[in-house]
Amino acid sequence: RATNRGSSVVGYYSPGDGEIVLVSDSATPRVARGTLVHELVHALQDQQLSLGETRQFQDEQLAVRSLVEGDANYIQDSYESRCGATWDCIETPQAVGSRSGSFNQGLFLVSYLPYAEGPEFVKALRERGDWRAVDDGYERFPASTEQVIHPERYPDDEPVTVSVPDRSNTGWGRFDDLDRPAYDTVGEGSIYAMFAATGVIDESGSARYDYEHSLSNGWTGDRIVPYHNGSGGYGYVWRLRWGTAAEAREFADGYRALLDRRGADRIGDGRYVIEDGGFADAFQISQDGQTVTIVNAPTAPGLDEIHAPS
């Protein structure tokens, strides 16, 4: 995550210091016009509105950032569209990021969601009630990336709470010693990123940043719970709730396609094993109506050890 972010960020606003920081290899950096506009919006948000309270779960964090970054991107795009047309703007160098050899497309697609979908979310709020509706969003941030990707579902379509019963044996346990919940929420936006980064969703060019696809649409909630055995072994249980059984089935089929693309062998009873490579592990997929459960373990026997059949 740090490598991905460091390779693409050209500037940021620091709320604690009230400063705009430029990232550059030059001893005398020049701020790009769009970067300056974007970060000045963040300064104004910090002074007049809110940059958002800390959220515990990834999907909530992305949803909050989508309003904050979407607002700044919306203004940046509006400003740039007037330069050379109705305004005479000062020419500055273009902001150019770089990508390291360890760049991770999946992580990038997750972190880029607020910048890609956020401006459209802000535009939808403006059309709903002008800038007052945008300002009101800072009093009630979107609760999920689903609401950002589908603005018509904001603010009433709240995600459902998904529970994962602990059915592990004595050799496995959850991370209950943390100062935060021992689980997370992935969300619609990150599910899209998972399929797009692995090629299951065949998108190219700018289309890959649409974040809307039938494989991820219909999400209503999820919970992912990691496990460890104290000896360097890790696994997880990921349970997802969908709007209809058909949407759940389509997601499950998409996940099976993802495993197939990673060279997984099917060993029966919804179980798969990837023998080698960066994703070498065992997986089990099951569906019960609108709910899909994915169990991950280092080996096939470990699937029942982490999440025994009910």
SULFEN-V419805 format. One line per field, one symbol per residue. phi: phi as a letter, one per 20 degrees, with the letter a starting at -180 (. if undefined). psi: psi as a letter, one per 40 degrees, with the letter a starting at -180 (. if undefined). A space follows every 10 residues. Layout:
# SULFEN-V419805
phi = ???
psi = ???
This chain:
# SULFEN-V419805
phi = .fffffeced abedffemce dddbeefcfd ffgfffggff ffffgffdca enffdedgff ffffffffff fffffgffff fefndddddf fcfffceccf fegdffffff feggeeeggf ffgfffffal ffffffffeb fgeafgfffc gfeedeeffe eddcfedeef ecbeeeeeeb gebbdenfff fgggfffenf eedbmfffdf lcbffdfogc rbbddecbdn cnecaaccdc dcfcffffff ffffffffff femfeednlm dccdfbnfdf adccdbccme ddcddcbfcg fffffebfgf
psi = ddddddeehe iihhddefih hihieidgih hidddddddd ddddddddbh ehihididdd dddddddddd dddddddddd ddheceihih hiiihhiihi dehhdddddd dedddddddd ddddddddfa dddddddedg iieidddddg deehedgiii hhihihfiae eiiigeeifi ifiihdiddd dddddddeed hgiiaedeed fhiddeiehe iihhhiiiee fehiaihhhi hididddddd dddddddddd defihheife iihhdiaefh iiihhihgbe hhhhhiidid deddddgii.
